[in-house]
Each structure stands twice: as structure tokens, then as C-alpha cells.
Amino acid sequence: MKKYICSFYILLFLITFNSFAQNENFTTSWPLKMNSSKSFDIASKCEILVFVEVFNDFAALSTQELSIKTKVKNVKEASVKFWKKKTKKRILNNLNNLSNESLKEVVTIQKTDSWEEISNIKLKNILPSHFSDWYKQTKLFYTNYVKEQIRLAALYPRITSEILLLSNNEIQGNNFKDKSFLLTFDDGPTKINGNTDKLLNVLNENNLTGMFFVLGDNLEKRLQASSKKALNSLYGKNKVFSHGKIHKSHQKYSLWKKSIDDTNTLLHSIFNVEDKNELMYFRPPYGQRNRSLVDYFDAKNSKIIFWNIDSRDWSSKLNAKKVAERQIKLMLLWRKGILLFHDIHAKAQKSVPMIYKYFKNTGIEWKQSNIYFE
């Protein structure tokens, strides 16, 4: 009997300990403390340098090699070339935004360094020994990440996505002010007291707001189960925009305009939009759209809102901690932008507070959801 009681308490301790470790002792593999603007810049610099190594490895591949690597049969060379050019420019701009006091820490660089000079840095040979695990993990992370990005570029515009834009009225977040970020959430709302409600409580607890891109069908179901007043109260200071009526690619969808208009009308009726002719901001499912859809928003002087920091929180391979780690690395790399999560999944409820707390004293800005895009 004593043996079983002992085993029970050991099991109870392990469960309690693991729960505590997952929720309270969240850390990344970055070996230095993240507690100031300078510490953000030091980590950002090192993330960028590893990214450049991996980027150059992929840039050296032939079109045929890229096709094998990305599993894209017909690589759109012009799109890949354009993505590489834009990415190089963004990376050099991000290095230029580093604080002067961070330039000599861990690895020394100059703000005026060219792409070639940055590329010639042999990180593996000069990083302190206690950075070894971080370097290996980060190299692997960016190997997968750059492959993700190049694959999207290789498919574009045959399959459109957030990787490249069709119009100036499309927003990725790359033009935000340095160290400025916006939270966004897709696919809700869920049923009453579901993941959408729980996430909104988490945002309120941390004094954060986000943009919610809702599906018209889901919103209609939630409306029928509650009321307009309840929905306004639920979202509070958060802004609600359109993700279309159903979660279907709008690139070759013949009813794309009806999907947008029906959801737009529903949003107007619930959230008391003053201008009934206003076309609400829209995020196309999967980021996929066609030229006619984009022209429709251009004509209405409205925006299509994408993202440049994708959590991939829908993936069964990533738990909440891994989602947070991914977003942290990409925030350090890109230094600004729009974070994509899905409120229909529970992971954001844990990963968003992890990210918020990790960067709490680093001087980053969390944009309010009522931001107006010019």
C-alpha cells in the first residue's frame, strides 16, 4: 500500500513540476538575458547574421536545385529573384537600426557593412563557446524558415500568398516603425466560452489588443447564439475585420465578391460602423487572392492585411512554447511587423503571454488594434 501511495505522490509531483516548468520557466536557447533595448539589439544582430548564412546557402542553389529543395516543379525564377532582392534590403536596413552600443557585443559589425562584408563573417569560428547550442538550433531554424519563404516565392503568382504584394494597398508590416509589432488572429469566433473568449481574456489581462479577422459563417453562428451587444462586449477594444465568409482560397473562388460583401455587411450590422459604404479591412484565407479582388479593394481605398511573422500555430508539430520561440526569433530577425495567430486554437493563449513577458523590458511597441493604415 505504501508503495502505491509513494508512486502516486511521485506522479503528482512530476505532473505539477512539468506544468510549472512549462508555464513559469519559459526560456529560449538565447544564452544572454533579454532585459533591455540593448539586449534586444544584440540578439537581433546575431539572429540576422545566422539568417544571412542560411540565405546565402539557398541563394547559391541553381533553379533545379531549388526545385528539388522546395518540392516546387516549376519555380518562378522572377519571383524568387525579387524576394531575394527585397529581403537583402530589409536585412541591411535592420542592421542599420541596431543601437551603436550593441555593435561590438558578441560579434563586431559596422552599420555601414555591405552584404558581402556581413556574409564573410564566420560565426561558427568566432562565437563564444556557450553560444554553440544556440547557433546550431538557430541555423536549423533558419534552414527550415528560408525554405518556407523561398517555396512561397517559387509558387508566386501561380499560387499567391503573403510573400509578395500585388498592390500598395496590401499591408505586410515590413514598413512599420522599428521594434513595432501588431497582434492579429484569424478564423474565429469560436462558440461561447471557447478559445476566442479565453484568448480575449488573456489579452485583457496583459493590456494588449489585436485585430481579429473573422469568418462570416462563424460570426453569424455566434451572433445567433448570443447578441450584437454581447459581441461588442466580447471584443471590447479589439478590432474585428473580415476573413471572408468561409475559409476557402479566394484566388480562384468565383464567389469571392459575395464572400467579402456578405461578411462586410454582417460586420457593419454588429459593430455599428458609421460609414455603411466602408469596405472593412480584409485578410484572404491562406493569403491567396486574385487581381480582380485586389482591384476591388483599391477602388474602395481599403486595405488587404497580411503578415510577415507567421506563428504556424495550426501545426501539430509545434506546441505553445515552440510557437512562442518561433515568433520571438522572427521578431528579432525582422524587428517589426504583423504577427499571425489563430484564435480558434488554444496555443495563442499561452504563447502570446510568453512573448509579451520575454520582451517586456526591451522597448518594443505593441500597436493598438485601432491603427489606421494610410
C-alpha positions in Angstrom: 0.0 0.0 0.0 2.8 2.4 1.0 4.4 1.6 -2.4 1.3 2.7 -4.3 0.9 5.9 -2.2 4.5 6.8 -2.8 4.1 6.2 -6.5 1.0 8.4 -6.5 2.8 11.3 -4.9 5.8 11.0 -7.2 3.4 11.1 -10.2 1.6 14.1 -8.7 4.8 15.9 -8.2 6.0 15.2 -11.7 2.7 16.5 -13.2 2.8 19.6 -11.0 6.5 20.2 -11.8 6.1 19.8 -15.5 3.1 22.1 -15.5 5.1 24.7 -13.6 8.1 24.3 -15.8 6.1 24.8 -19.0 4.2 27.8 -17.7 6.6 29.7 -15.5 10.1 28.8 -16.6 9.8 29.7 -20.2 13.2 30.4 -21.8 14.7 30.4 -25.3 18.0 29.0 -26.2 19.5 32.5 -26.4 22.2 32.5 -23.7 22.0 36.1 -22.6 19.3 37.9 -20.6 16.6 39.8 -22.5 16.1 42.8 -20.3 16.8 46.0 -22.2 16.7 47.6 -25.6 20.4 46.9 -26.0 19.9 43.2 -25.2 17.2 43.1 -27.9 19.6 44.6 -30.4 22.4 42.1 -29.6 20.1 39.2 -30.0 18.6 40.7 -33.2 22.1 41.2 -34.7 23.1 37.6 -34.0 19.8 36.2 -35.4 20.3 38.3 -38.6 23.9 37.0 -39.1 22.7 33.4 -38.9 19.9 34.1 -41.3 22.4 35.7 -43.7 24.5 32.5 -43.7 21.5 30.3 -44.5 20.1 32.8 -47.0 23.4 32.7 -48.9 23.4 28.9 -48.9 20.0 28.9 -50.6 20.9 31.8 -52.9 23.8 29.7 -54.3 21.5 27.0 -55.4 20.6 26.6 -59.1 16.9 26.7 -60.1 16.9 22.9 -60.5 18.4 22.5 -57.0 15.8 24.9 -55.6 13.1 22.9 -57.2 14.2 19.8 -55.5 14.8 21.6 -52.2 11.3 23.2 -52.1 9.5 20.5 -54.0 8.1 23.0 -56.5 8.1 21.6 -60.0 8.1 24.9 -61.9 10.0 27.5 -59.9 9.0 31.1 -60.7 12.5 32.5 -61.0 11.5 36.1 -61.3 9.5 35.9 -58.0 12.4 34.2 -56.2 14.8 36.8 -57.5 12.5 39.7 -56.4 12.0 38.2 -53.0 15.8 37.8 -52.5 16.4 41.5 -53.5 13.7 42.7 -51.1 14.9 40.5 -48.3 18.5 41.7 -48.6 17.4 45.3 -48.5 15.3 44.7 -45.4 18.1 42.8 -43.6 20.6 45.6 -44.2 18.1 48.2 -43.1 17.5 46.2 -39.9 21.2 46.1 -39.2 21.3 49.8 -39.7 18.7 50.2 -37.0 20.8 48.5 -34.3 22.0 50.7 -31.5 25.6 51.8 -31.6 26.2 50.2 -28.1 25.2 46.8 -29.4 27.5 46.7 -32.5 30.6 45.3 -30.7 28.9 42.8 -28.4 29.3 39.1 -29.1 30.2 39.7 -32.8 31.5 43.0 -34.0 30.0 44.6 -37.1 29.6 48.1 -38.5 26.3 49.7 -39.6 28.0 50.6 -42.9 28.9 46.9 -43.6 27.8 45.7 -47.1 26.1 42.4 -47.7 29.4 40.9 -48.8 31.1 42.0 -45.6 28.3 40.6 -43.5 28.4 37.4 -45.5 32.1 36.9 -44.8 31.7 36.7 -41.1 32.4 33.1 -39.9 30.1 32.9 -36.9 30.9 29.3 -36.0 34.6 30.3 -35.6 34.1 33.5 -33.5 31.1 32.9 -31.3 31.8 32.2 -27.6 31.6 28.6 -26.7 28.4 29.0 -24.7 26.6 30.1 -27.9 27.2 26.8 -29.5 23.8 25.2 -28.8 22.0 28.4 -29.8 24.0 28.6 -33.0 23.1 25.0 -34.0 19.4 25.4 -33.2 19.2 28.8 -34.9 21.0 27.5 -38.1 18.5 24.6 -38.3 15.6 27.0 -37.6 16.5 29.4 -40.5 17.2 26.5 -42.8 13.6 25.5 -42.5 12.3 29.0 -42.4 14.2 30.2 -45.5 13.0 27.1 -47.4 9.4 28.1 -46.3 9.8 31.6 -47.7 11.5 30.6 -51.0 8.9 28.0 -51.6 6.2 30.6 -51.4 8.2 32.9 -53.7 8.8 30.0 -56.1 5.0 29.4 -56.4 4.1 33.1 -56.8 1.9 34.3 -58.6 0.6 30.9 -59.7 -0.4 30.5 -56.0 -0.5 33.9 -54.4 0.4 34.4 -50.7 1.7 37.0 -48.2 5.2 36.6 -49.6 4.9 39.3 -52.3 2.3 42.0 -52.9 0.0 42.9 -55.8 -0.8 46.4 -54.7 0.3 49.3 -52.5 -3.0 48.8 -50.6 -1.7 45.5 -49.3 0.0 45.6 -45.9 2.6 43.1 -44.7 4.0 45.0 -41.7 7.5 45.4 -43.1 7.1 49.2 -43.2 6.3 49.6 -39.6 8.5 51.7 -37.3 11.5 49.7 -35.9 10.6 47.5 -33.0 6.8 48.0 -33.5 4.5 45.0 -33.7 0.8 44.2 -34.2 -1.0 41.1 -33.0 -3.6 39.5 -35.3 -5.8 36.5 -35.0 -7.7 34.5 -37.7 -10.7 32.2 -38.2 -12.9 32.9 -35.2 -15.1 33.4 -33.4 -15.5 30.1 -31.6 -18.5 29.0 -29.6 -19.4 30.9 -26.4 -16.7 30.4 -23.8 -14.4 28.8 -26.4 -10.9 29.7 -27.4 -11.8 33.1 -28.7 -13.3 34.2 -25.4 -10.3 32.7 -23.5 -7.8 34.5 -25.7 -9.6 37.8 -25.3 -9.4 37.4 -21.5 -5.6 36.8 -21.8 -5.2 39.9 -23.9 -7.1 42.0 -21.4 -5.0 40.6 -18.5 -1.8 41.7 -20.3 -3.3 45.0 -21.5 -2.9 44.0 -25.2 -5.2 44.3 -28.1 -5.3 42.7 -31.5 -7.0 42.6 -34.9 -9.4 39.7 -35.3 -10.1 38.5 -38.8 -13.3 36.6 -38.5 -15.1 34.2 -40.8 -18.6 35.4 -41.7 -20.2 32.0 -41.1 -18.6 31.7 -37.7 -19.6 35.2 -36.8 -23.2 34.5 -37.9 -23.4 31.4 -35.7 -22.0 33.3 -32.7 -24.5 36.1 -33.3 -27.4 33.6 -33.4 -26.2 32.1 -30.1 -25.7 35.5 -28.3 -26.4 39.1 -29.5 -24.9 42.2 -31.0 -24.4 43.7 -27.6 -22.6 40.5 -26.3 -20.3 40.5 -29.3 -19.4 44.2 -28.9 -18.7 43.5 -25.2 -16.7 40.4 -26.1 -14.2 42.1 -28.4 -14.1 45.3 -26.4 -11.1 47.5 -27.6 -10.0 44.9 -30.1 -10.9 45.5 -33.8 -12.9 43.0 -35.9 -12.3 42.7 -39.6 -13.1 40.2 -42.4 -11.5 36.9 -43.3 -14.3 36.2 -45.8 -17.4 34.1 -45.4 -15.7 30.8 -45.4 -12.1 29.6 -45.1 -11.5 28.9 -48.7 -8.9 30.3 -51.1 -10.3 33.4 -52.8 -7.8 33.2 -55.7 -10.0 31.0 -57.9 -13.2 31.2 -56.0 -16.0 32.5 -58.3 -18.0 33.8 -55.3 -15.1 35.9 -53.8 -17.0 39.2 -54.0 -20.1 37.8 -52.4 -17.9 36.3 -49.6 -16.4 39.7 -49.0 -19.6 41.7 -49.3 -21.8 39.4 -47.1 -19.2 39.4 -44.3 -18.7 43.2 -44.7 -22.5 43.8 -44.3 -22.6 41.5 -41.2 -19.7 43.3 -39.6 -21.3 46.7 -40.2 -24.6 45.5 -38.6 -22.9 44.2 -35.5 -20.2 46.7 -34.8 -22.1 49.9 -35.7 -19.7 51.1 -38.4 -20.7 54.7 -39.2 -19.9 54.7 -42.9 -22.0 52.0 -44.4 -20.1 52.2 -47.7 -16.8 51.5 -45.9 -15.1 48.3 -47.0 -13.6 46.6 -43.9 -10.0 45.5 -43.9 -9.7 42.0 -45.3 -7.3 39.1 -44.9 -7.7 36.5 -47.6 -7.7 32.9 -46.4 -4.1 31.4 -46.9 -3.2 34.9 -48.2 -4.5 33.9 -51.6 -6.3 36.4 -53.8 -6.6 37.4 -57.5 -6.1 40.7 -59.4 -9.8 41.5 -59.5 -10.2 41.1 -55.8 -7.2 43.4 -55.2 -8.6 45.9 -57.7 -11.9 45.9 -55.8 -10.2 47.0 -52.6 -8.0 49.5 -54.4 -11.2 51.1 -55.9 -12.7 51.3 -52.4 -9.5 52.7 -50.9 -9.4 49.9 -48.4 -6.6 47.6 -47.3 -5.8 43.9 -47.5 -3.9 43.0 -44.4 -1.3 40.2 -44.5 1.5 39.4 -42.0 5.3 38.9 -42.0 5.7 36.9 -38.8 3.8 33.7 -39.0 3.3 31.6 -35.9 2.3 28.4 -37.7 0.2 27.7 -34.5 -2.0 25.4 -36.6 0.8 22.9 -36.9 0.6 19.7 -34.7 4.4 19.7 -34.6 4.5 23.0 -32.6 3.3 23.3 -29.0 2.7 26.7 -27.4 6.3 27.0 -26.3 7.6 26.2 -29.8 5.2 28.7 -31.3 6.4 31.4 -28.9 10.1 30.6 -29.6 9.4 30.8 -33.4 7.7 34.2 -33.1 10.5 35.5 -30.8 13.2 34.6 -33.3 11.3 36.1 -36.2 10.6 39.3 -34.2 14.3 39.6 -33.6 15.0 39.0 -37.3 12.5 41.3 -38.8 12.4 43.9 -36.0 8.9 45.0 -36.9 5.7 43.7 -38.3 2.4 41.8 -38.1 2.2 38.6 -36.0 -0.3 36.0 -37.2 -2.1 33.6 -34.8 -5.4 31.8 -34.9 -7.8 32.3 -32.0 -9.6 29.1 -32.8 -6.6 27.2 -31.4 -5.6 27.3 -27.7 -1.9 27.8 -28.3 -2.1 31.6 -28.6 -3.5 31.8 -25.1 -0.1 30.6 -23.8 2.3 31.7 -26.4 1.3 35.4 -26.6 1.9 36.0 -22.8 5.3 34.2 -23.2 6.3 36.5 -26.0 5.0 39.6 -24.2 6.8 38.8 -21.0 10.0 37.9 -22.8 10.3 41.3 -24.5 8.6 43.3 -21.7 11.7 45.4 -20.8 13.2 45.8 -24.3 11.4 48.9 -25.5 9.3 47.3 -28.2 5.9 48.8 -29.0 2.7 46.7 -29.3 0.5 48.6 -31.7 -3.1 49.1 -30.7 -5.7 47.3 -32.8 -7.3 50.6 -33.9 -4.3 51.5 -36.0 -5.3 53.2 -39.3 -3.3 52.3 -42.3 -2.7 55.1 -44.7 
